[in-house]
Amino acid sequence: MTSIKNKAALITGGSKGIGYGIAEALIKEGIHVAVTSRSAAGAQKAAEKLNSKAPSGAKALGIEADVRDYQSQQKAVEKIINHFGQLDIVIANAGLGHFANIEDLTIQQWQETIDTNLTGVFYSIKASVEALKKSKGYFITISSLAGTNFFANGSAYNASKFGLTGFTQAVMLDLRQHDIKVSTIMPGSVSTYFNGNMPDEQDSWKIQIEDIGELVVDLIKMNPRTLPSKIEVRPTMPPSK
């Protein structure tokens, strides 16, 4: 099992939801974490909360950044390297969803979905690849079961996640020659604030954010000779329809 203490991770969209769950799991393992958000206040609040739970030596940093802006991603990478001296892990988590019949889906909704969920991940790896080559690091994307399963009113979201799943697998083949590991995690229903959901006890059947965090820790700890490149994860027992 690989030692991961004192590594440094960048998590896009890490101020809440799945991204925060991953950040919390990593910092408890002694990994420094930088969480990004389009809201400076949101990023800072998440970092303060993470620091209150961190073991001795591990630190959290909040960074205002937008994955849809390549220069913003470059600056985020520069900040974490300047702050922690290295970048070992990038979790491309930031995402959103617009769901509507193709007749009603707007141009703006389409562009925002693709720009965030797909182009934003491209920007994330382009901005961090040189640092990951130096650290022989790990790049993990958060896709979705919607990346292999299409559904009505999901044209934009399906397109972004189908694209992300394929993109990640191709990047895995490109970067393994540099000893960079690349994986995509494809969750089903997760208890988050995604698409206006309010997590509560009725979400108990869903995957919890700490479950995704545990999965990421297991991936990072895995022997370097082994790479789970695509992981589907779903609730064990969803409600009966």
Backbone as numpy.savetxt, mean C-alpha at the origin, in Angstrom:
# Nx Ny Nz CAx CAy CAz Cx Cy Cz
14.23 -17.04 8.65 13.38 -15.85 8.65 14.26 -14.60 8.65
13.98 -13.67 7.78 14.79 -12.47 7.60 14.58 -11.48 8.74
15.69 -10.89 9.23 15.60 -9.85 10.24 15.15 -8.55 9.58
14.17 -7.88 10.16 13.63 -6.67 9.54 13.76 -5.44 10.42
14.25 -5.59 11.63 14.38 -4.45 12.54 15.32 -3.40 11.97
14.96 -2.14 12.18 15.75 -0.98 11.76 15.71 -0.71 10.26
14.88 -1.44 9.52 14.66 -1.07 8.14 13.75 0.14 8.10
13.62 0.75 6.91 12.78 1.93 6.75 11.78 1.69 5.64
10.52 2.04 5.91 9.43 1.78 4.95 8.68 3.06 4.62
8.26 3.16 3.37 7.41 4.24 2.91 6.06 3.64 2.53
4.99 4.18 3.10 3.64 3.65 2.86 2.77 4.77 2.31
2.36 4.66 1.06 1.51 5.69 0.48 0.07 5.49 0.98
-0.60 6.60 1.22 -1.95 6.51 1.77 -1.95 5.82 3.12
-0.96 6.16 3.95 -0.77 5.43 5.21 -1.39 6.06 6.43
-2.21 7.10 6.24 -2.75 7.79 7.41 -3.98 7.11 7.99
-4.59 6.19 7.23 -5.77 5.48 7.72 -5.95 4.19 6.94
-6.94 3.40 7.35 -7.29 2.19 6.60 -6.16 1.17 6.52
-6.10 0.49 5.38 -5.10 -0.56 5.19 -3.69 -0.02 5.37
-3.42 1.15 4.83 -2.07 1.72 4.95 -1.66 1.92 6.39
-2.59 2.43 7.20 -2.26 2.62 8.62 -2.08 1.28 9.32
-2.92 0.31 8.99 -2.76 -1.02 9.59 -1.40 -1.62 9.29
-0.92 -1.43 8.08 0.42 -1.92 7.72 1.48 -1.15 8.49
1.34 0.17 8.55 2.32 0.99 9.28 2.42 0.57 10.74
1.27 0.32 11.35 1.24 -0.09 12.76 1.94 -1.43 12.95
1.71 -2.37 12.04 2.35 -3.68 12.15 3.86 -3.58 11.97
4.30 -2.74 11.03 5.74 -2.61 10.76 6.47 -1.93 11.92
5.88 -0.86 12.45 6.59 -0.14 13.51 6.69 -0.98 14.77
5.71 -1.85 14.99 5.79 -2.75 16.15 6.92 -3.77 16.00
7.36 -3.99 14.76 8.47 -4.89 14.49 9.82 -4.17 14.52
9.79 -2.87 14.85 11.04 -2.11 14.92 11.45 -1.47 13.61
10.51 -1.40 12.65 10.79 -0.77 11.36 10.38 0.70 11.42
11.26 1.58 10.94 10.88 2.99 10.79 9.86 3.10 9.67
8.85 3.94 9.85 7.82 4.07 8.83 7.58 5.54 8.50
7.39 5.81 7.22 6.94 7.11 6.76 5.59 6.90 6.10
4.58 7.61 6.57 3.24 7.49 6.00 2.91 8.76 5.24
2.38 8.61 4.03 1.99 9.77 3.24 0.49 9.92 3.19
0.09 11.16 2.99 -1.32 11.50 2.81 -1.36 12.81 2.04
-2.45 13.04 1.31 -2.61 14.34 0.66 -2.86 15.43 1.69
-3.23 15.03 2.90 -3.45 15.97 4.00 -2.23 15.98 4.91
-1.59 17.12 5.03 -0.44 17.24 5.93 -0.85 16.94 7.37
-2.02 17.45 7.76 -2.50 17.22 9.12 -2.79 15.74 9.35
-3.37 15.08 8.35 -3.66 13.66 8.47 -2.40 12.82 8.60
-1.38 13.15 7.81 -0.12 12.42 7.87 0.55 12.61 9.23
0.54 13.85 9.72 1.17 14.14 11.00 0.44 13.47 12.16
-0.88 13.49 12.12 -1.68 12.85 13.17 -1.40 11.35 13.22
-1.33 10.71 12.05 -1.04 9.28 11.99 0.35 8.98 12.54
1.34 9.82 12.18 2.70 9.61 12.67 2.78 9.74 14.18
2.08 10.71 14.72 2.08 10.89 16.18 1.46 9.67 16.87
0.39 9.16 16.31 -0.26 7.98 16.88 0.66 6.77 16.80
1.34 6.61 15.68 2.27 5.49 15.50 3.45 5.60 16.47
3.97 6.81 16.64 5.09 7.00 17.55 4.73 6.67 18.99
3.46 6.86 19.34 3.02 6.55 20.71 3.01 5.04 20.97
3.01 4.25 19.90 2.97 2.79 20.04 4.30 2.13 19.68
5.26 2.93 19.23 6.50 2.37 18.68 7.41 1.83 19.78
8.08 0.71 19.53 9.10 0.24 20.47 10.30 1.16 20.43
11.16 1.03 21.39 12.34 1.88 21.47 13.16 1.81 20.18
13.45 2.99 19.62 14.30 3.04 18.43 13.54 3.21 17.13
12.30 2.72 17.05 11.52 2.84 15.82 10.78 4.17 15.80
10.77 4.82 14.65 10.15 6.13 14.53 9.21 6.18 13.34
8.20 7.05 13.45 7.27 7.29 12.35 7.39 8.73 11.89
7.24 8.92 10.58 7.33 10.23 9.97 6.10 10.44 9.09
5.44 11.59 9.23 4.30 11.91 8.38 4.73 12.84 7.25
4.31 12.52 6.03 4.70 13.30 4.85 3.47 13.63 4.02
3.32 14.90 3.68 2.27 15.30 2.74 2.73 14.98 1.33
1.98 14.15 0.62 2.36 13.77 -0.74 1.14 13.26 -1.49
1.15 13.45 -2.79 0.06 13.00 -3.66 0.65 12.05 -4.68
0.18 10.81 -4.71 0.75 9.82 -5.62 0.51 10.18 -7.08
-0.44 11.06 -7.35 -0.73 11.45 -8.73 0.28 12.46 -9.27
1.19 12.89 -8.43 2.21 13.90 -8.79 3.58 13.26 -8.63
4.28 13.04 -9.74 5.57 12.34 -9.69 6.59 13.09 -8.83
6.65 14.41 -8.97 7.60 15.17 -8.17 7.29 15.07 -6.68
6.02 14.98 -6.35 5.63 14.79 -4.96 6.15 13.47 -4.43
6.09 12.41 -5.25 6.62 11.11 -4.85 8.14 11.15 -4.71
8.80 11.86 -5.60 10.25 12.01 -5.50 10.65 12.69 -4.20
9.93 13.74 -3.85 10.22 14.47 -2.62 9.97 13.60 -1.39
8.93 12.76 -1.43 8.64 11.88 -0.30 9.78 10.89 -0.10
10.29 10.33 -1.19 11.42 9.40 -1.10 12.65 10.11 -0.56
12.91 11.31 -1.04 14.06 12.07 -0.56 13.95 12.35 0.93
12.75 12.68 1.39 12.55 12.98 2.81 12.84 11.77 3.69
12.36 10.60 3.29 12.59 9.43 4.14 14.06 9.02 4.13
14.74 9.18 3.01 16.17 8.85 2.97 16.95 9.84 3.82
16.62 11.12 3.72 17.30 12.13 4.53 17.04 11.91 6.01
15.84 11.44 6.35 15.46 11.28 7.75 16.00 9.98 8.35
15.90 8.88 7.60 16.27 7.58 8.14 17.55 7.01 7.53
18.05 7.65 6.46 19.30 7.22 5.87 19.18 6.10 4.86
17.98 5.59 4.64 17.80 4.46 3.74 16.32 4.29 3.44
16.04 3.47 2.41 14.67 3.08 2.10 14.70 1.61 1.68
14.04 0.77 2.48 14.09 -0.67 2.27 12.79 -1.26 1.75
11.68 -0.61 2.07 10.36 -1.17 1.77 9.45 -0.04 1.27
8.77 -0.29 0.17 7.74 0.65 -0.31 6.43 -0.11 -0.43
5.41 0.41 0.24 4.07 -0.16 0.15 3.20 0.82 -0.63
2.88 0.47 -1.87 2.04 1.32 -2.71 0.58 1.00 -2.41
0.03 1.74 -1.48 -1.30 1.44 -0.94 -2.36 2.45 -1.34
-1.99 3.69 -1.60 -2.97 4.74 -1.85 -3.93 4.34 -2.96
-5.21 4.53 -2.72 -6.20 4.16 -3.73 -7.56 4.75 -3.42
-8.42 4.74 -4.43 -9.79 5.20 -4.26 -10.69 4.45 -5.24
-11.99 4.65 -5.09 -12.92 3.98 -5.97 -14.10 4.86 -6.34
-14.41 4.91 -7.63 -15.65 5.51 -8.11 -16.43 4.40 -8.79
-17.67 4.23 -8.40 -18.47 3.12 -8.90 -19.75 3.66 -9.53
-19.93 3.38 -10.81 -21.11 3.86 -11.53 -21.23 3.10 -12.84
-22.44 3.03 -13.33 -22.69 2.49 -14.66 -21.87 3.29 -15.68
-21.37 2.62 -16.71 -20.52 3.30 -17.67 -21.20 4.51 -18.29
-22.52 4.51 -18.38 -23.24 5.66 -18.91 -23.18 6.86 -17.98
-23.01 6.59 -16.69 -23.01 7.67 -15.70 -21.62 8.03 -15.21
-20.64 7.15 -15.40 -19.28 7.42 -14.94 -18.74 8.64 -15.68
-18.21 9.60 -14.92 -17.72 10.82 -15.55 -16.26 10.68 -15.99
-15.86 11.55 -16.89 -14.46 11.59 -17.33 -13.55 11.84 -16.13
-13.95 12.76 -15.27 -13.15 13.10 -14.09 -13.00 11.89 -13.16
-14.08 11.14 -12.95 -14.01 9.96 -12.08 -13.09 8.90 -12.67
-13.20 8.69 -13.97 -12.31 7.73 -14.64 -10.84 8.14 -14.46
-10.54 9.39 -14.76 -9.15 9.85 -14.70 -8.61 9.79 -13.27
-9.43 10.19 -12.30 -8.97 10.18 -10.91 -8.69 8.75 -10.44
-9.53 7.80 -10.85 -9.33 6.40 -10.46 -8.05 5.84 -11.07
-7.86 6.02 -12.35 -6.66 5.50 -13.02 -5.40 6.22 -12.54
-5.49 7.54 -12.40 -4.32 8.31 -11.97 -3.86 7.92 -10.57
-4.80 7.61 -9.68 -4.45 7.26 -8.31 -4.05 5.79 -8.19
-4.90 4.90 -8.68 -4.72 3.47 -8.42 -3.66 2.82 -9.30
-3.39 3.39 -10.46 -2.45 2.76 -11.39 -1.25 3.66 -11.67
-1.48 4.84 -12.21 -0.36 5.73 -12.50 0.38 6.11 -11.22
-0.36 6.28 -10.12 0.28 6.61 -8.85 1.26 5.54 -8.39
0.95 4.28 -8.66 1.87 3.19 -8.31 3.10 3.22 -9.21
2.89 3.51 -10.49 4.02 3.69 -11.41 4.95 4.79 -10.90
4.37 5.91 -10.49 5.19 6.99 -9.95 5.94 6.56 -8.69
5.29 5.76 -7.86 5.89 5.33 -6.60 7.13 4.49 -6.85
7.05 3.54 -7.80 8.23 2.70 -8.04 9.30 3.47 -8.80
8.91 4.33 -9.73 9.91 5.12 -10.46 10.70 6.01 -9.51
10.01 6.57 -8.51 10.67 7.47 -7.56 11.57 6.73 -6.59
11.30 5.47 -6.35 12.01 4.74 -5.28 12.95 3.65 -5.77
12.96 3.35 -7.07 13.67 2.16 -7.54 15.17 2.23 -7.27
15.79 3.39 -7.42 17.24 3.47 -7.17 17.56 3.21 -5.71
16.73 3.73 -4.80 16.94 3.48 -3.38 16.74 2.00 -3.06
15.75 1.37 -3.67 15.50 -0.05 -3.42 16.60 -0.93 -4.00
17.20 -0.50 -5.08 18.34 -1.25 -5.63 19.51 -1.25 -4.65
19.73 -0.11 -4.00 20.81 -0.02 -3.02 20.55 -0.90 -1.80
19.32 -0.95 -1.36 18.98 -1.71 -0.14 18.57 -3.15 -0.43
18.47 -3.50 -1.73 17.92 -4.81 -2.12 16.59 -5.00 -1.40
15.71 -4.05 -1.66 14.50 -3.91 -0.87 13.29 -4.67 -1.38
12.12 -4.20 -0.92 10.86 -4.89 -1.20 9.83 -3.84 -1.64
9.14 -4.12 -2.75 8.08 -3.26 -3.26 6.79 -4.06 -3.26
5.79 -3.56 -2.52 4.52 -4.28 -2.38 3.39 -3.36 -2.80
2.54 -3.84 -3.69 1.36 -3.08 -4.07 0.11 -3.69 -3.44
-0.85 -2.83 -3.16 -2.14 -3.28 -2.63 -3.15 -3.19 -3.77
-3.40 -4.32 -4.40 -4.40 -4.40 -5.46 -5.72 -4.80 -4.83
-6.43 -5.73 -5.42 -7.76 -6.10 -4.93 -8.20 -7.36 -5.66
-9.15 -8.09 -5.07 -9.78 -9.18 -5.82 -10.51 -8.62 -7.04
-10.78 -7.31 -7.02 -11.36 -6.65 -8.20 -10.34 -6.55 -9.33
-9.11 -6.99 -9.06 -8.09 -7.05 -10.09 -8.14 -8.33 -10.89
-9.05 -9.24 -10.55 -9.27 -10.44 -11.36 -10.76 -10.74 -11.54
-11.61 -10.07 -10.76 -13.05 -10.32 -10.80 -13.79 -9.04 -11.17
-14.44 -9.03 -12.31 -15.15 -7.83 -12.73 -16.59 -7.83 -12.21
-17.17 -6.66 -12.10 -18.54 -6.54 -11.59 -19.21 -5.30 -12.19
-20.52 -5.31 -12.19 -21.28 -4.17 -12.72 -20.96 -2.90 -11.94
-20.91 -1.78 -12.62 -20.60 -0.47 -12.06 -19.15 -0.35 -11.62
-18.31 -1.29 -12.02 -16.92 -1.29 -11.59 -15.92 -1.03 -12.69
-16.35 -0.45 -13.82 -15.45 -0.35 -14.97 -14.16 0.40 -14.66
-14.24 1.53 -13.99 -13.03 2.30 -13.67 -12.18 1.57 -12.63
-12.84 1.11 -11.58 -12.09 0.44 -10.50 -11.50 -0.88 -11.01
-12.29 -1.67 -11.73 -11.76 -2.91 -12.30 -10.58 -2.64 -13.21
-10.70 -1.64 -14.07 -9.60 -1.32 -14.99 -8.33 -0.97 -14.23
-8.48 -0.18 -13.17 -7.30 0.23 -12.40 -6.66 -0.94 -11.68
-7.48 -1.83 -11.12 -6.93 -2.94 -10.35 -6.48 -4.11 -11.23
-7.17 -4.37 -12.33 -6.65 -5.34 -13.30 -5.30 -4.86 -13.79
-5.20 -3.56 -14.11 -3.94 -2.99 -14.57 -2.86 -3.08 -13.51
-3.22 -2.79 -12.26 -2.25 -2.82 -11.17 -1.71 -4.22 -10.95
-2.58 -5.22 -11.00 -2.13 -6.60 -10.81 -1.13 -6.99 -11.89
-1.46 -6.70 -13.14 -0.55 -7.02 -14.23 0.73 -6.20 -14.17
0.61 -4.92 -13.86 1.77 -4.05 -13.73 2.75 -4.58 -12.69
2.23 -4.95 -11.53 3.10 -5.43 -10.45 3.83 -6.70 -10.84
3.14 -7.61 -11.52 3.78 -8.86 -11.92 4.88 -8.62 -12.94
4.67 -7.67 -13.86 5.71 -7.34 -14.83 6.91 -6.68 -14.15
6.62 -5.78 -13.20 7.70 -5.12 -12.46 8.50 -6.14 -11.66
7.81 -7.15 -11.12 8.51 -8.22 -10.39 9.57 -8.87 -11.27
9.23 -9.14 -12.53 10.18 -9.76 -13.44 11.31 -8.80 -13.79
11.00 -7.51 -13.90 12.03 -6.52 -14.22 13.04 -6.35 -13.10
12.56 -6.38 -11.85 13.41 -5.96 -10.73 14.07 -7.09 -9.94
13.65 -8.33 -10.16 14.28 -9.40 -9.37 15.74 -9.57 -9.73
16.16 -9.12 -10.92 17.58 -9.18 -11.27 18.42 -8.26 -10.39
17.76 -7.31 -9.71 18.45 -6.41 -8.78 18.27 -6.84 -7.33
17.76 -8.05 -7.13 17.47 -8.55 -5.78 16.42 -7.72 -5.07
15.53 -7.12 -5.83 14.37 -6.44 -5.27 13.19 -7.39 -5.37
12.54 -7.64 -4.24 11.35 -8.49 -4.23 10.11 -7.63 -4.49
9.19 -8.16 -5.27 7.97 -7.43 -5.62 6.78 -8.38 -5.45
5.79 -7.91 -4.71 4.57 -8.70 -4.51 3.35 -7.79 -4.63
2.22 -8.39 -4.98 0.96 -7.67 -4.89 0.02 -8.44 -3.98
-0.68 -7.72 -3.12 -1.67 -8.30 -2.23 -3.05 -7.89 -2.75
-3.95 -8.87 -2.86 -5.26 -8.64 -3.47 -6.34 -8.97 -2.45
-6.71 -8.01 -1.61 -7.73 -8.29 -0.58 -9.14 -8.26 -1.16
-10.02 -9.01 -0.50 -11.45 -8.87 -0.72 -11.98 -7.78 0.20
-13.10 -8.02 0.84 -13.73 -7.00 1.69 -12.90 -6.75 2.95
-12.49 -5.50 3.15 -11.71 -5.09 4.31 -12.48 -4.03 5.07
-12.44 -4.09 6.38 -13.12 -3.11 7.22 -12.33 -1.81 7.26
-12.66 -0.88 6.34 -12.01 0.43 6.28 -13.07 1.48 5.99
-12.61 2.72 5.80 -13.50 3.82 5.44 -13.67 3.95 3.93
-13.19 2.95 3.18 -13.23 3.01 1.72 -14.65 3.18 1.21
-14.78 4.08 0.24 -16.06 4.32 -0.45 -17.19 4.68 0.51
-16.84 5.45 1.56 -17.85 5.95 2.48 -18.28 4.99 3.57
-17.64 3.80 3.65 -18.00 2.85 4.70 -17.57 3.37 6.07
-18.35 3.04 7.08 -17.99 3.38 8.46 -17.77 2.08 9.23
-16.51 1.72 9.51 -16.24 0.45 10.21 -16.94 0.39 11.56
-17.61 -0.72 11.82 -18.25 -0.94 13.11 -18.37 -2.44 13.35
-19.13 -2.83 14.36 -19.22 -4.24 14.71 -19.84 -5.08 13.59
-20.60 -4.43 12.70 -21.18 -5.16 11.58 -20.13 -5.55 10.54
-18.94 -4.98 10.68 -17.83 -5.30 9.78 -16.96 -6.44 10.33
-17.38 -7.07 11.40 -16.52 -8.06 12.06 -16.20 -9.25 11.17
-17.05 -9.53 10.18 -16.80 -10.66 9.28 -15.73 -10.35 8.24
-15.44 -9.06 8.07 -14.49 -8.65 7.03 -13.04 -8.83 7.48
-12.13 -8.83 6.52 -10.70 -8.73 6.83 -10.48 -7.44 7.61
-9.65 -7.50 8.65 -9.33 -6.31 9.43 -7.98 -5.76 8.98
-7.76 -4.46 9.19 -6.53 -3.85 8.70 -5.29 -4.47 9.34
-5.42 -4.94 10.58 -4.27 -5.58 11.22 -3.93 -6.92 10.56
-4.92 -7.54 9.92 -4.66 -8.80 9.21 -3.75 -8.55 8.01
-4.01 -7.45 7.28 -3.15 -7.11 6.15 -1.76 -6.73 6.65
-1.71 -6.02 7.78 -0.42 -5.69 8.36 0.39 -6.93 8.71
-0.27 -7.91 9.30 0.40 -9.17 9.65 0.92 -9.87 8.39
0.13 -9.84 7.33 0.53 -10.46 6.08 1.78 -9.79 5.51
1.83 -8.47 5.55 3.00 -7.74 5.05 4.24 -8.09 5.86
4.10 -8.15 7.17 5.24 -8.52 8.02 5.74 -9.91 7.64
4.82 -10.85 7.44 5.23 -12.21 7.07 5.97 -12.23 5.74
5.52 -11.43 4.78 6.20 -11.36 3.49 7.63 -10.84 3.65
7.77 -9.78 4.42 9.08 -9.15 4.57 10.05 -10.08 5.32
9.51 -10.86 6.25 10.36 -11.76 7.02 10.73 -13.04 6.26
10.05 -13.32 5.18 10.27 -14.58 4.47 11.69 -14.68 3.92
12.22 -15.89 3.88 13.56 -16.12 3.36 13.69 -15.52 1.96
14.78 -14.79 1.70 14.94 -14.12 0.41 14.85 -15.04 -0.80
15.06 -16.34 -0.60 15.01 -17.25 -1.75 13.57 -17.49 -2.24
12.57 -17.09 -1.43 11.18 -17.40 -1.74 10.37 -16.13 -1.91
9.57 -16.06 -2.98 8.79 -14.87 -3.29 7.34 -15.23 -3.59
6.43 -14.94 -2.65 5.00 -15.03 -2.97 4.64 -13.78 -3.79
4.54 -13.91 -5.08 4.43 -12.73 -5.94 3.01 -12.17 -6.05
2.01 -13.01 -5.83 0.62 -12.55 -5.91 -0.20 -13.28 -4.85
-0.78 -12.52 -3.93 -1.48 -13.13 -2.80 -2.93 -12.67 -2.79
-3.85 -13.60 -2.94 -5.27 -13.31 -2.80 -5.67 -13.58 -1.34
-6.43 -12.67 -0.77 -6.87 -12.84 0.61 -8.31 -12.36 0.71
-9.13 -13.17 1.36 -10.57 -12.90 1.41 -11.13 -13.26 2.78
-12.28 -12.72 3.14 -12.92 -13.13 4.41 -13.20 -14.62 4.41
-13.00 -15.24 5.56 -13.24 -16.68 5.66 -14.72 -17.02 5.47
-15.59 -16.22 6.10 -17.02 -16.55 6.07 -17.86 -15.29 5.86
-18.03 -14.87 4.60 -18.87 -13.69 4.35 -20.33 -14.01 4.65
-21.15 -12.97 4.88 -22.57 -13.21 5.17 -23.27 -13.91 4.01
-24.27 -14.69 4.33 -25.05 -15.34 3.29 -25.90 -14.31 2.55
-25.99 -14.48 1.25 -26.77 -13.53 0.45 -28.26 -13.90 0.50
